[in-house]
């Protein structure tokens, strides 16, 4: 239907039509929520597949994830959606969840009793830090309290943590943990967005170690049962496909190869143009990365577009390797993280066959593992060819775990501009974007660029965006006040 010929849904006596731009998990979750309100929904995806960074694939006949591989189970959004679309029987926690740290040339167990690398007691880092580093942590209790004015509205994770417990904690623990989540730089990343519990500790002043202990005590009192993380048999990449099937079954249209050229406000709604086709919509949800959203918002919301254009992204590559089991003897555990300060190329490795029971069951004679490379500002390593990335991964694996066997199959998956960065001030930028967008009735934005990069965060962002279109800002305000922290569930997340 052409916008010039359309009247409002109310005038025509039909269900309101909402166009969702973007077929990643955020866009599909938005479509699912919209259908529950009685809307007619069209999803437009420029690529040849759905799911975005959730990508189910295979190697040597084994189903694997070629993107994100697990979701936080201590938030309700992702698990609830998976169950609603029929995946409850396939939900599966990691078979092992004990990760290691490749630190100063040897693998050591990942310390317990910390919040994103910051301990409540220096003793838990005894196997990771030098004697000097431990003394620096222990001396934190004697430092004067951090003043609220020093923190302001935000501060970099690395800056705050290093000021309280020393750079070694940041370089040896915080950096590899945050690198696995954001592919970012701890000395740029926002404390308020990336580790909100520690932001609350910082704003309250006093000792950081004491504040971490208080966080841990509250968590113990409110301890949830069950695993912290959850996977899906066959891969997390099944989730968006199952959501897509569910929304199609409820009458939604999903179009692939449908790059949206323009989104424009009209007297009675919105015009969405794609591939020579013009759709009239009563509302539009933009569930695309920041640069694409900026391009589409330029004509009607230039201030929002300018803010979105300032959102930076990091790229990464994921190497999936399959070996004959008889040739491999890996240490126990789910994998390991790598502090960038040690100068290695890979930033993490996941022992996928050990972490996920279904991989081992599908082909017991194979061992599958993953490595990842690429952090913010490390574009040079990603300019290497696929074969070279496999070679450098194998070299690091040889040094870390003694793996000398040749793989029987390899896959390299590149995620160019795959992870939005949350620098200091990102929270305020998101608030400005939403304020500008709110000036245009029938428009909402959602996705990883706003309130968290993990799967539950993207789903929560989508659901709050749909509620906002209906005039209910409750969920959006709650999400804005409490960003969803993305935790690291082990090597290679």
NUNU-866972 format. One record per residue: residue in three letters; x, y, z of N, C-alpha, C in turn. Coordinates in steps of 0.001 Angstrom, whole numbers, plus 500000, padded with zeros to 6 digits. Layout:
N
ALAXYZXYZXYZ ...
END
This chain:
493
UNK500856498804500000500000500000500000500885501237500000 UNK500582502189499098501366503419499039500837504418500062 UNK501785505138500684501399506086501725500425507120501196 UNK500596507523499920499728508580499372498286508135499261 UNK498052506822499245496690506314499113496102505861500443 UNK496895505956501510496474505345502770495740506324503662 UNK494781505795504388494188506535505493494647505855506779 UNK494391506448507917494817505849509177494100504533509399 UNK494708503707510226494114502410510541492739502567511155 UNK492603503581512012491313503767512663490239504113511645 UNK490577504943510670489600505307509650489203504101508815 UNK490152503210508567489875502050507736489303500893508535 UNK489290501008509851488773499943510686489653498699510676 UNK490952498851510482491857497707510457492855497801511605 UNK493583496711511797494603496700512838495715497670512467 UNK496307498344513453497420499236513147498586498451512547 UNK499252499066511603500366498423510920501677499001511443 UNK502544498134511933503865498551512403504923497869511567 UNK505856498644511060506996498112510330508195498061511268 UNK508804496908511369510024496724512154511182496639511174 UNK512138497539511308513306497548510436514439496835511162 UNK514805495670510677515861494879511305515340493540511779 UNK516000492461511339515570491116511696516528490381512602 UNK517265491128513437518038490491514498517117490123515646 UNK517699489692516769516855489249517878516022490397518435 UNK516543491638518407515753492767518905514540493012518011 UNK514742493048516696513627493282515789512585492181515869 UNK513030490941515940512089489820516016511341489819517348 UNK512041490164518434511371490257519732510338491379519723 UNK510659492493519059509689493583518937508463493120518156 UNK508673492400517054507551491894516264506686490954517090 UNK507316490102517867506584489159518710505720489896519723 UNK506288490937520322505540491728521305504388492474520625 UNK504642493031519454503613493789518729502425492918518373 UNK502683491696517967501583490810517589500667490523518769 UNK501241490570519972500417490385521163499488491545521437 UNK499742492693520795498868493864520952497802493941519863 UNK497830492985518935496861493000517851497304493748516620 UNK498553494180516577499043494933515426499284494007514236 UNK499214494593513056499691493942511829501154494329511679 UNK502036493350511440503475493587511535504178493155510255 UNK505082494003509791506002493667508706507423493859509207 UNK508260492842509037509675492911509416510507492961508142 UNK511377493943508046512232494117506881513687493923507279 UNK514357492967506661515753492648506966516570492739505684 UNK517654493525505729518462493748504533519286492530504137 UNK519678491705505096520560490571504818519774489395504240 UNK520506488307503988519871487113503423519471486111504492 UNK519626486489505749519204485615506844518771486463508026 UNK518060485841508946517628486496510170518594486179511312 UNK518518486951512375519238486603513591520407487483513949 UNK520949488248512987522062489120513318523222488356513911 UNK523660488752515115524827488139515746524522486754516325 UNK523274486336516274522914484970516665522842484164515375 UNK523808483290515160523979482662513855524270481178514038 UNK523298480353513750523482478907513834524178478411512573 UNK525184477556512745525899477001511603526334475582511899 UNK527346475110511164527862473768511420529318473698510990 UNK530022472740511577531384472443511174531562470935511235 UNK531993470358510123532239468921510036531014468131510513 UNK529824468630510130528588467925510451528057468143511848 UNK528688469023512635528231469306513999527608470696514031 UNK526447470804514645525795472115514780526543472954515816 UNK526854474188515436527583475085516326527036476498516150 UNK527368477344517095527096478772516966528282479445516314 UNK528002480323515371529034481113514726529012482555515218 UNK528230482803516245528160484101516903528037483870518397 UNK527156484632519038526933484451520480526526483015520757 UNK526952482481521907526699481068522174525924480809523467 UNK525652481826524266524882481601525485524162482878525869 UNK523208482744526784522445483897527242522348483862528759 UNK522305485042529342522212485174530786520866484631531258 UNK520923483652532171519702483019532660519158483685533923 UNK519898484640534486519435485319535689518581486547535357 UNK518356486789534067517379487775533601516248486996532939 UNK515009487468533034513880486664532540513620486751531045 UNK514086487812530363513569488105529025513882487019527993 UNK515140486582527929515535485636526888514932484259527130 UNK514991483781528362514417482473528658512914482463528424 UNK512249483538528829510792483595528637510442483557527158 UNK511165484311526339510892484318524903511173482948524299 UNK512285482324524685512608480994524163511497480001524485 UNK510969480084525689509899479156526071508608479451525324 UNK508330480737525104507109481101524384507115480594522957 UNK508297480452522360508358480014520962508727478537520851 UNK508565477783521943508667476336521885510035475739522094 UNK510994476503522613512355475994522776512657475485524182 UNK511661475435525038511908475006526420512626473654526488 UNK512205472626525698512897471331525798514355471390525358 UNK514724472398524569516088472481524049517012473311524925 UNK516485474022525931517333474831526799518292473938527576 UNK519554474328527596520577473472528192521674474335528811 UNK521949474136530090523045474901530704524386474332530272 UNK525462475081530475526791474541530163527067473271530960 UNK527706472309530295528095471080530998529177471372532022 UNK530062472314531696531074472808532640531091474323532521 UNK531328474996533617531299476463533608532550477070534225 UNK533576476266534418534800476761535072535801477195534015 UNK535979478500533904536924479049532936538282479274533597 UNK539277479501532752540628479769533234541114481094532668 UNK542273481513533147542913482734532688544314482357532201 UNK544641482700530958545994482469530445546827483681530831 UNK547470483553531976548073484695532642549552484440532869 UNK550389485331532318551850485214532480552351483836532045 UNK551791483333530947552296482109530346551743480821530879 UNK550793480868531809550214479614532299548724479794532558 UNK548006478674532491546575478699532773546352478596534272 UNK545574479521534813545183479477536218543671479564536289 UNK543055478908537249541595478968537354541114480416537508 UNK540023480737536853539449482068537022539053482247538489 UNK539535483310539130539190483502540544537685483615540752 UNK537241483183541909535844483357542302535791484483543331 UNK534598484962543623534467485995544634534846487374544162 UNK534506487699542896534774489041542383533555489523541598 UNK533505490820541364532477491418540521533187492019539314 UNK533059491370538153533743491760536920535223492031537166 UNK535851491115537938537290491183538174537703491903539430 UNK536786492595540087537125493345541297536766492493542511 UNK537734492187543379537472491262544484536872491952545699 UNK536260491151546542535881491632547861537000491405548859 UNK537927490512548504539056490169549365540262489935548460 UNK541368490595548741542556490478547897543018489037547757 UNK542762488190548753543291486827548753542792486008547563 UNK541608486328547040541077485514545943541878485722544662 UNK542707486764544598543498487037543404544952486590543561 UNK545223485775544580546604485398544880547279484681543720 UNK546526483915542926547112483173541824547248484005540556 UNK546716485219540575546676486046539360547629487230539446 UNK547670487885540598548451489116540738549849488843541273 UNK550734489774541015552068489745541616551952490115543093 UNK553038489895543832553039490264545257552791491760545402 UNK553381492548544515553167493990544571551703494337544273 UNK551120493637543293549721493883542963548792493546544112 UNK549069492455544808548255492080545963548366493120547075 UNK549596493610547320549747494632548357548954495885548000 UNK548927496220546737548155497403546306546675497210546561 UNK546171496010546313544751495740546588544482495823548085 UNK545346495217548880545148495215550338545203496626550918 UNK545950497518550271546074498888550770544838499725550482 UNK543897499187549702542719499975549312541897500417550518 UNK541871499582551557541044499920552722541540501183553431 UNK542819501538553216543381502706553881543284503976553041 UNK542779503859551820542640505042550974541482505904551458 UNK541541507200551258540386508040551592539204507685550712 UNK537987507875551169536803507540550369536790508313549052 UNK536264507687548035536053508363546760534898509335546902 UNK535108510547546527534054511550546611533108511424545412 UNK531837511679545653530856511583544570531214512507543417 UNK531813513641543724532200514581542681533272514027541759 UNK534087513089542270535121512481541434534507511556540393 UNK533333511021540704532660510079539803531774510823538823 UNK531090511852539321530184512594538466529058511715537952 UNK528628511979536716527556511194536122528069509885535546 UNK529380509737535405529948508509534850531463508581534969 UNK532116507429534817533569507353534848533967506066534146 UNK535173506011533620535636504791532960535879503692533993 UNK535533502470533628535743501332534522537197501279534968 UNK538111501312534003539526501177534339540033502295535215 UNK539601503514534935540061504659535724539660504514537187 UNK538403504167537425537932504058538806538585502877539525 UNK538564501700538890539094500511539550540589500660539804 UNK541339501177538826542780501354539021543077502337540143 UNK542243503369540288542483504356541341542295503761542726 UNK541479502712542809541214502115544120542093500899544409 UNK542276500017543405542987498765543696544183498533542779 UNK544507499484541914545698499362541089545432498876539673 UNK546353499238538783546199498884537364546303497390537117 UNK547015496678537969547200495251537697545877494502537727 UNK544972494874538608543640494250538633542912494517537325 UNK543021495750536830542374496085535563542995495295534424 UNK544328495297534349545013494691533210544899493173533205 UNK544894492561534379544916491101534454543536490463534548 UNK542529491202535011541204490595535208540092491385534539 UNK540012492679534830538897493456534292538950493512532771 UNK540138493766532215540276493854530761539851492576530040 UNK540349491408530423539914490207529690538430489907529856 UNK537874490201531019536449489959531215535611490899530355 UNK535922492189530398535161493138529589535442492955528102 UNK536673492538527774537003492298526379536159491200525775 UNK535805490209526588534951489139526100533527489570525874 UNK533085490599526562531703491063526437531580492141525368 UNK532441493157525447532296494344524602533369494468523521 UNK534405493622523561535579493830522711536075495264522875 UNK535975495761524113536269497164524382537515497361525215 UNK537755498608525575538911499042526350538400499484527713 UNK538855498818528764538363499121530108538600500565530508 UNK539614501196529912539919502578530265539062503573529478 UNK538171503076528618537193503906527907535756503563528293 UNK535533502309528664534168501834528877533528502471530106 UNK532249502747529971531471503388531025531225502436532194 UNK531579502876533395531266502098534587529762502013534782 UNK529068503104534513527617503151534716526897502134533835 UNK527384501950532595526713501050531669527239499623531761 UNK528547499456531892529134498125531807529065497358533124 UNK529247498044534245529220497367535549528408498232536513 UNK527089498280536347526279499212537141526370498994538647 UNK526624497723539078526760497515540529527943498297541085 UNK529050498314540339530221499040540813530025500546540699 UNK529201500986539747528896502414539678528159502849540943 UNK527231502027541395526525502340542646527495502382543822 UNK528441501457543842529453501449544905530281502725544837 UNK530693503098543620531529504291543464530799505538543919 UNK529512505657543564528749506854543926528506506942545427 UNK528495505802546092528236505805547537529491506154548334 UNK530667506138547665531910506455548352532391505289549198 UNK533447505508549953533964504455550809534868503497550059 UNK535120502346550665536024501346550139535380500566549000 UNK536131500349547908535635499522546813535514498071547251 UNK536507497547547975536442496156548433535235495938549330 UNK534990496881550232533825496751551110532536496823550293 UNK532518497683549286531341497786548444531087496506547673 UNK532154495863547162532000494584546466531471493522547413 UNK531982493505548642531470492530549610529976492756549865 UNK529556493996549939528134494290550147527302493806548961 UNK527821494017547756527129493514546558526998491999546629 UNK528070491327547013528051489868547098527102489370548182 UNK527048490097549298526137489694550375524682489851549950 UNK524386490946549236523008491116548732522657490014547744 UNK523618489676546882523371488622545903523132487289546596 UNK523884487030547683523703485772548413522330485704549063 UNK521857486846549588520530486860550226519423486635549202 UNK519653487120547985518631487008546944518997485962545895 UNK519778484984546318520336484031545362519252483324544569 UNK519373483387543256518483482630542400519018481219542254 UNK518119480286542068518538478920541830518740478715540338 UNK519436477654540009519638477352538602520899477977538052 UNK521212477661536806522462478135536190522445479628535932 UNK523639480209535855523771481623535539523553481849534048 UNK524036480899533226523927481020531777523182479827531209 UNK522650480012530018521906478950529358522227478951527871 UNK522311477752527310522441477593525867521197476916525313 UNK521235476639524029520145475931523365520759474780522583 UNK520233473587522755520726472441521994520676472755520501 UNK521806472629519848521883473001518444522369474409518220 UNK522443475206519302522988476551519186521993477645519504 UNK522492478709520131521682479889520427521095480483519148 UNK521763480245518023521260480739516748519896480201516380 UNK519423479175517075518057478681516841517001479650517364 UNK517358480488518342516360481349518976515697482304517992 UNK516453483119517233515767484028516314514959483306515248 UNK515409482137514821514661481390513813513333480902514380 UNK513341480480515639512093480041516266511146481214516489 UNK511693482374516871510843483557517025510244483944515676 UNK511057483882514624510559484210513287509421483272512885 UNK509579481990513144508506481042512825507232481392513584 UNK507400481786514857506231482115515678505516483356515166 UNK506268484371514753505614485599514301504986485402512920 UNK505602484565512091504959484248510806503646483509511040 UNK503660482587512000502446481815512286501308482709512777 UNK501671483865513350500650484797513831500286485841512786 UNK500808485665511569500371486532510479501323487623510066 UNK502492487719510696503437488762510322504117488416508999 UNK504496489444508279505302489274507072506754489553507422 UNK507660488675506974509090488889507148509730488860505768 UNK510412489940505411511044490038504101512553490123504262 UNK513273489227503589514727489284503530515155490048502283 UNK516451490382502211516977491184501095516158492467500941 UNK515693493021502039514800494191502002515476495364502697 UNK516446495967502014517133497123502566516196498323502537 UNK516041498960503672515159500125503760515928501357503312 UNK515385502038502308516041503214501751515637504494502460 UNK514421504540502970513956505778503612512807505473504557 UNK512778506212505649511651506227506596511274507680506781 UNK510046508037506395509631509439506450508280509576507133 UNK508184510643507910506921510969508568505937511490507523 UNK504666511061507630503599511529506739502467512091507597 UNK501498512763506989500403513323507797499625512276508585 UNK499599511040508100498808510022508810499650508838509274 UNK500938509006509411501766507902509901503172507971509368 UNK503606506882508753504977506779508266505001506117506899 UNK505948506537506080506225505898504805507567505201504902 UNK507593503916504534508825503130504564509092502628503148 UNK510211503022502572510529502640501203511663501630501192 UNK511437500553500451512434499503500323512313498838498966 UNK513399498787498223513462498071496948512297498406496018 UNK512013499687495880510941500093494988509549499911495552 UNK509460499421496755508174499187497418507990500243498493 UNK506782500771498595506490501756499629505395501224500533 UNK505679501199501819504723500713502813504216501876503638 UNK502917501883503920502390502815504913502400502120506264 UNK502837502825507275502860502277508627502298503299509602 UNK501593502799510588501148503655511680502282503897512667 UNK503230502939512714504377503070513613505558502338513007 UNK506753502745513433507996502133512960508895501870514163 UNK509478500681514184510505500340515176511813500135514432 UNK512820500920514781514149500775514179514993499890515087 UNK515230498651514643516016497676515401517273497346514616 UNK518029498372514286519235498240513469520391498927514188 UNK521640498634513783522782499319514401522704500826514237 UNK523510501520515036523385502971515146523566503685513816 UNK524532503263513003524792503963511747523599503874510801 UNK522977502699510718521791502545509872520620503348510408 UNK520445503351511720519371504154512306519593505631512021 UNK520854506090512098521158507493511818520799507855510383 UNK521144506978509450520830507249508038519327507417507830 UNK518541506568508471517090506621508279516442507778509022 UNK517052508230510115516461509304510916516879510698510469 UNK517882510783509613518402512083509206517326513091508786 UNK516367512717507928515412513727507451514481514262508530 UNK513971513376509415512951513791510366513459513977511788 UNK514605513392512107515160513520513465516660513711513374 UNK517118514822512801518551515015512593519353515042513882 UNK518769515534514975519512515571516238519759514157516755 UNK518742513290516654518926511891517050519950511222516146 UNK519891511510514848520833510916513902522266511311514233 UNK522472512567514601523820513023514944524358512271516161 UNK523517512071517153523948511324518341524254509864517981 UNK523421509269517150523636507873516768524928507710515970 UNK525252508700515164526454508623514363527718508621515244 UNK527597509132516439528746509178517341528981507855518064 UNK528057506898517949528231505591518594529253504789517799 UNK530324504370518457531379503606517798531158502109517998 UNK531758501346517099531635499891517149533019499256517083 UNK533133498058517631534345497248517508534038496041516633 UNK535045495615515885534910494430515043535658493267515687 UNK535274492060515321535954490874515842535814489741514835 UNK536597488709515029536492487503514212536494486290515136 UNK535736485298514730535583484076515514536070482902514678 UNK537033482169515206537550480979514533536985479735515203 UNK536321478894514425535779477633514924536621476512514326 UNK537183475678515183538119474635514768537625473274515232 UNK537699472278514344537322470904514697538548470006514590 UNK538758469172515615539895468256515664539397466831515900 UNK540207465858515516539920464476515912540193464341517409 UNK539253463738518104539391463635519560540677462910519954 UNK541059461914519177542261461153519543543534461996519479 UNK543450463160518810544635464014518668544694465145519689 UNK543697465229520557543556466414521416543454466004522878 UNK544160466710523729544066466512525177543972467884525840 UNK542760468393525933542552469726526500542452469649528016 UNK542823470719528711542576470764530150541077470821530437 UNK540713470528531655539308470589532041538816472033531989 UNK537501472188531899536914473521531947536299473931530627 UNK535736475135530631535000475633529475535853476456528528 UNK537088476799528929537944477608528070538759478578528896 UNK539306479587528225540140480546528953540062481922528314 UNK540343482931529150540436484326528723541895484750528705 UNK542175485818527941543555486234527746543699487723528073 UNK544482488086529092544742489510529343545507490126528173 UNK545019491207527597545728491803526459547134492274526805 UNK547389492546528081548697493056528483549816492050528193 UNK549479490763528040550506489755527768550886489682526299 UNK550174490405525433550595490535524050550219489407523119 UNK549306488520523511548878487447522622547834487962521631 UNK547631487192520565546690487632519533545254487308519906 UNK544986486066520312543608485721520656543247486366521987 UNK541953486638522158541508487216523426540768486198524290 UNK540395485051523694539696484020524453539618482758523621 UNK539374481648524286539062480389523615537996479658524409 UNK537063479075523693536024478242524311536225476805523875 UNK536249475891524830536295474458524527534848473999524332 UNK534337474232523142532892474085522909532403472675523178 UNK533187471669522828532754470288523047532671469935524524 UNK533455470633525346533380470405526785532301471273527431 UNK532078472442526875531120473364527467529677472954527176 UNK529419472461525969528048472149525559527916470652525301 UNK527112469983526118526958468539526021526471468068524674 UNK525615468852524032525040468399522760526082468349521649 UNK527126469166521722528170469105520701528936467787520821 UNK529298467419522042530003466156522259529141464969521860 UNK527838465056522111526942463935521799526732463774520298 UNK526699464879519564526415464784518135527544464097517372 UNK528778464308517768529911463679517085531019463447518095 UNK530934462346518851531891462111519936533340462028519467 UNK533557461685518211534933461533517738535604462865517422 UNK534853463977517528535397465297517248535496466139518510 UNK536447467070518504536524468123519516536417469455518785 UNK535467470282519216535272471605518615535670472659519633 UNK536472473614519188536763474766520050536732476039519219 UNK536636477160519923536550478466519282537609479381519863 UNK538118480257519014538953481351519486538393482643518915 UNK538710483760519559538242485045519055539382486050519079 UNK539355486964518120540333488047518052539586489339517770 UNK540195490450518174539625491749517853539071492469519060 UNK539667493617519351539148494536520357539060495921519733 UNK538409496820520435538320498192519948539721498724519667 UNK539902499270518473541192499826518094542181498824517534 UNK541765497541517401542668496509516891542285496094515471 UNK542063497047514595541633496728513245542716496000512449 UNK543981496223512810545072495640512023545006494124511999 UNK544747493493513146544716492032513188543587491489512314 UNK542510492249512184541362491777511410541558491947509910 UNK542626492618509512542933492718508086543657491467507577 UNK544020490578508467544659489330508049543630488413507382 UNK544112487559506504543240486609505834542753485515506768 UNK541750484773506336541180483719507170542232482683507566 UNK543042482238506602544044481220506907545045481726507940 UNK545410483004507850546366483552508803545750483655510195 UNK544472484000510267543806484051511579543739482663512205 UNK543506481644511393543536480282511915544945479940512400 UNK545958480322511635547348480015512012547733480687513329 UNK547378481966513503547753482640514750546955482068515922 UNK545730481645515676544956480991516736545614479688517159 UNK546040478904516173546700477633516492548014477874517242 UNK548740478917516866549995479208517560549737479556519021 UNK548719480368519285548395480716520671547871479506521429 UNK547080478656520775546587477449521438547734476501521765 UNK548717476435520883549885475592521153550607476096522395 UNK550761477415522511551458477983523663550641477859524942 UNK549321477976524826548479477987526025548195476593526561 UNK547847475642525670547396474320526137548148473175525482 UNK549188473489524700549982472429524088549302471726522937 UNK548351472368522297547616471750521196548434471868519910 UNK548944470736519418549763470744518210549075470100517023 UNK547947469432517233547263468718516147546746469688515093 UNK546634469179513877546051469964512787544537469781512800 UNK543784470843512637542326470696512607541875469982511340 UNK540754469271511448540179468620510267539249469571509526 UNK538827470658510182537979471658509537538087472953510315 UNK537963474074509601537988475394510240536937476289509610 UNK536422477224510396535525478267509894535907479584510536 UNK535974480622509740536239481966510250535001482811509992 UNK534453483374511048533274484231510955533667485628511408 UNK533476486589510538533870487967510839532631488786511195 UNK532744489511512283531668490393512720532187491829512644 UNK532113492391511440532570493763511241531600494734511918 UNK532155495651512713531329496587513480530234495831514229 UNK530650494762514894529673493881515518529236494278516913 UNK530078495012517651529768495284519060529804496782519338 UNK528657497380519696528655498808520028529483499067521278 UNK530169500200521289530992500585522430530205501508523353 UNK530408501325524643529730502123525666530764502975526399 UNK531260504016525790532249504857526474531591505685527573 UNK532420506366528351531904507262529388530923508252528752 UNK529759508395529367528740509297528844527724508634527935 UNK527857507322527705526927506654526783525490506703527303 UNK525327506567528594523984506615529187523292507923528840 UNK524011509022528959523430510333528642523137510446527147 UNK524021509887526313523767509931524868522479509173524525 UNK522290508002525109521076507225524842519836508002525280 UNK519926508681526414518792509484526881518465510592525886 UNK519501511216525320519255512272524330518635511704523056 UNK519127510560522619518554509931521425517072509659521636 UNK516748509082522759515345508731523000514481509977523149 UNK515026511031523727514253512267523853513935512835522472 UNK514900512802521560514650513296520203513647512401519475 UNK513795511104519614512883510162518947511463510322519470 UNK511329510587520769510002510712521371509214511890520818 UNK509894512830520174509187513968519582508403513574518331 UNK508660512371517827507975511891516623507039510753517003 UNK505735510980517027504791509922517407504916508715516485 UNK504805507529517093504832506316516290506220505850515899 UNK507235506296516609508609505896516296509296505422517563 UNK510050504326517458510823503821518588512101503174518067 UNK513119503120518930514392502498518583514727501447519633 UNK515460500416519230515859499382520185517051498627519633 UNK517700497860520511518821497035520097520025497189520994 UNK521146496624520557522346496553521390523010497898521613 UNK522683498898520822523342500202520968522857500987522170 UNK521854500495522883521189501348523879521404500908525328 UNK520911499751525729520848499435527155521600498176527557 UNK522411497628526673523142496409526978523315495582525719 UNK524438494855525620524734494138524384524301492680524423 UNK523943492156525580523569490750525679522176490480525135 UNK521848489198525009520557488803524438519386489284525298 UNK519393489074526624518277489604527414518141491116527296 UNK519267491831527211519217493291527089518555493707525788 UNK518899493037524689518301493376523395516800493090523389 UNK516406491995524000514981491658524062514243492652524948 UNK514833493003526097514211493994526978514081495334526278 UNK515096495714525518515053496958524758513906496940523758 UNK513740495818523065512668495696522073511293495766522723 UNK511132495059523815509820495029524463509452496389525041 UNK510436497096525595510150498422526139509841499415525024 UNK510467499226523858510174500096522722508726499928522262 UNK508251498698522220506859498439521823505900499037522850 UNK506216498884524127505364499480525168505326500996525039 UNK506468501583524698506527503032524532505598503488523412 UNK505534502729522316504629503089521220503172503128521680 UNK502860502290522655501500502253523188501284503288524286 UNK502308504098524565502169505142525567502593504749526961 UNK503157503556527104503578503079528421505102503125528491 UNK505652504048529271507097504197529406507650503499530644 UNK506851502728531329507296502131532588508540501274532397 UNK508464500337531453509600499437531231510809500194530692 UNK510572501170529823511675501941529252512397502745530330 UNK511638503384531205512257504162532277513043503258533228 UNK512501502077533506513198501137534392514476500641533742 UNK514412500349532452515584499881531742516644500970531655 UNK516222502201531423517165503315531353517864503536532691 UNK517107503379533767517684503573535095518576502404535505 UNK518300501226534945519038500022535331519455499255534083 UNK520516499688533400520974498965532206521265497508532538 UNK521089496649531548521299495218531759522781494903531619 UNK523424494556532712524844494219532638524998492931531839 UNK525964492925530955526283491726530189527448491032530854 UNK527211489847531368528242489113532106528972488166531190 UNK530119487726531639530947486827530861530830485427531447 UNK530369484488530666530118483149531174531249482172530969 UNK532411482611530584533522481713530364534283482084529115 UNK535362481401528848536188481728527711535415481724526418 UNK535565482787525660535019482829524315533629483366524177 UNK532994483842525239531656484396525122531676485647524286 
END
